[in-house]
Amino acid sequence: MANILEVKNLFKVYNVKSENVVVLRNINLEMQDGEFLILFGPSGCGKSTLLNTILGLETISSGSVNLLGKQISNLSQDQLADIRKNNVGIVYQQPNWVKSLNVLENVAFPLLIKGIKRDVALKKAKEKLALVEMTNWTEYYPVDLSSGQQQKVALARALINEPKVLIADEPTGNLDYKSSNSLMGIFRDLSNQGISILLVTHNLVNLDYADRVARMFDGQIVEYIDAKKISEKKLDEMLHPTDVTNSTSYKLSFN
């Protein structure tokens, strides 16, 4: 199976008051076409920064990112915007809405701004809302929905351009247990249909939905885990991320 994403020897350094702050340290990450990969780690470990470098929203200090067969660092801002617009679906923890538009129109909006005829765009939006079980809410306004419902609508909007890869940054971060499980179940179904998914989370409950987990700590990927073979002992270890400083994988990566 081909890799849809390859990150090699990636460093991200910020200059803060004449000091260099290393946020990402020698990241090496691969994701296969059709894989559901979760990037897991505590808040502040660099997960969102890594996503932003993958998307071309943050510049790379050193190393390389190959997304969909293209080296991100070689592309202009316009070219990067085209990739995000046409090939990548993005779901954030806090979705942004055009408040004057209802649910159906918000989902159709990416097509409308591309010049797609309104009736065609709305028809496709209904299809995507059906995928996320939100067909009964098309005439509502997103701000009138629950957080869980809003995230389903945001997912439908991310799917409207038929993306090759779906990237989600803490999509269940503001959701209750039931809503979180419902949304993760939809992500799993989409993965089963062949959509490549890279999802960031710090919630252990979400790991079971993935194919593979890349565990992050202190700006590094310290290990890869088969999501279907995570033991209770491993879960307990992952609940205490400071313990990872004693692991061989962390020491090798850090050195």
N, C-alpha and C positions, 0 to 999 in steps of 0.2 A: 504494500500500500504506500502511495506517495505521501511525502510530508507537505502539508498545507502551510506550515509555519516552522521556521528554523531560526533560533536565536543562538548566536555563538559569541562567547567571551565578552558579553555585554557589561559595560560599566556605565553608570550614570553618576556624575559628580556635580554638585552645586557649589558655587563660590559664595560663601556667606561671610561678610565682614572680613575679607582677606583670608579666610580659612576655607579649605576644600572639605566638603561634607560628602562622603561616599554613601549614596543611597542604594545603588545596585552594584553588587560585587560579582563579577565574573559569571554572569548568568548564562547557562546553556539549557535551552529548552526546545523540544521538538513536539509537534502535534501532527498526527496522521490525518489524512482526508477521511472524514466521517467519524472521527473520534470525539468522545465527550471527555474533556480534560478539565479537572478542577484545580485551580491554583489556591492552595489553602495556607493560611497562616494568621497570626495575631494582627490586630490593628497596628499600623505603623511599620510593618515589616517590608513594605515596598511593593505590594501587590498592584495597587492602582497605578503607581509610577511605571511599573513594567508594562501594564496594559497600554498606558499612554505612549510609551516608546514604540510598542508594537504597532499602534495605530498611526504613528507619525505625528502625534500631538506634542511629544517631547523629543528634543534632539538627543542623539546618542553621543556620549563622551568618547567611547571606544567600543569596538566590537561591531557586530552586524546583525541586522534583522531582515530575513527573507520571508515576505508574506505573499502568498499566492504566486510564487515564482519571481517576485520582484524585490530587489534590494531597496529597502525603505530610504536609506541615506542617499541614494542616487536620484531620488525623485524630487520634483518641485512641489511646492505647497498645493498648486492646482492639481497636479497628478495624484498627490496623496488624497486630496478631497474627492477626486473622482473614484478612487478605490473604495473609500469609505462610503460614498454615495451609492455605488453600483454593486459592490461585492461583499460588503460587510454590514451586518445588522448589529446595532449596539443597544443594549439595555442598561440603564444606569439605576442606581439605588433610588434616586429621586427623579422621576420622569418630568419633562418639561412639556407643557401643553400650549396650544393656541386657544386661549380661553373663550374666544368668540365662536369656536367650532365645536360641534358635538363629537361624540366618540367616533362615529363612522367617518366624519370629515377629517378628524385628527389622524386616523389611520391612513386615510387616502392622501393626506397632505403631501408626502414625499413624491407621489406620482403626479399630483396636480402641479407642483412647482417644476416638474420635468416636462410639462406640456401635454401630459396624457389627458385625453378627453374625460370630462367629469363623470359621465355615466360609466365608462370603462373603469376608471379609478375607484368609484364607489362600489362597483360590482366585485372587484378584486378585494377591496377592504372588507366586504361582507364575508368573503371566503376565508380571509385570515382571522377574522373575529370568530368564525365558526371553529377554527382550529384550536382557539384558546377558550372555547365555551362561553363566549360573550355576545352571542347573536341577539339576546333579549335586551341589550343595553345600548343599542346603536344610537338612539335618539337622546340619550342622556348626555350631560356634559361631564368630562372626566373628573373635574373637581368635586362632583356630587357623588362619586363612587368611593368605595372603601379602598384602602391602600392595596389590598390584594387584587381587587378588580382593576385598579389603575395599572398595576404591573402586568396583568394579562393583556390589557389594551396596549401598553408600551411594547410588549413582546409582539403583538400582532402588527404594530407599526414597523417594528424592526424587521419583520418578515416580508413586508409589502414589496420590496424590490427583488425578492427571490435571492437572498445573499448566499454566497458560497460558504461563509463562515459567520457564526453568531458569537458575539462577545458580550458578556454580561458582568457588570461590576457590582457585586453585592446586591443582586436583585431581590433577595429575601430579607435584607437587613432591617427593614421597617415592618416586617410582616409577623403576624401571630403564627403559631405552630401549624394550625390547619391550613391557612392560606399559603404558608411557605411550602408545605408538602404538596399542595395542589399545583402550585407553580412549578416546582421541581419535577413533578410527574409529567407536566407538559414538555418541559425541556427534555426529559428522557424519551418521550414519544417522538419528538422532533429528531433526536439523535438516532433513534431506531429507523427513521425515514431517510437517514443519510446525511443530515446536516451536521457540519463540523461545529463543535461548541467549545469555547474556552470561557469558563465561569470562575469568577473570584468569590470566595466566601471565607468567613472565619467560623462558620457554623458546622460542627461535626455531623449533625443530623443530615446535612446535604450530601455528604461524601458517598453514601450508598448508591446514589443515582448515577454516578459517573462511571466511566471505564477505568480511568487512571487518575491519580492525585499527585500533583507536584507540590511538595511541602516546602514552604518558605519560612525563613527565620533570619532576621537581621540583614535583609537585603540579598540573601542568597537562597538558591534552591538546594536544600540539604539532602533530599531523597525523593525518589519516585515510589509510589505504592500502588499495587493492584487494588482498586476500590472494592472488589468483591472478596478480598482476602484480608481485610483489616480486623485484627483480633481485638478483644477487649483490652489486652495489655497495651497494644499499639494505640488505641483510643485514649487510654489513660496517659500515655507518654505524650500524645499530641495535645492533651489538655494542659500540659506543663512544658511549654516550649523552651524554657530556660534550660531544661535537662538536655537539650540537644547540643549544648556546648561541650558535653562530655562524649559525644559520639564521634566515631572515626570519620564519618562522611563530612561532618561539620569542620573538623580540624584540617582535613585535607583540602577542603574547599577554601577555608579561611587562609591557610598558608599559601 
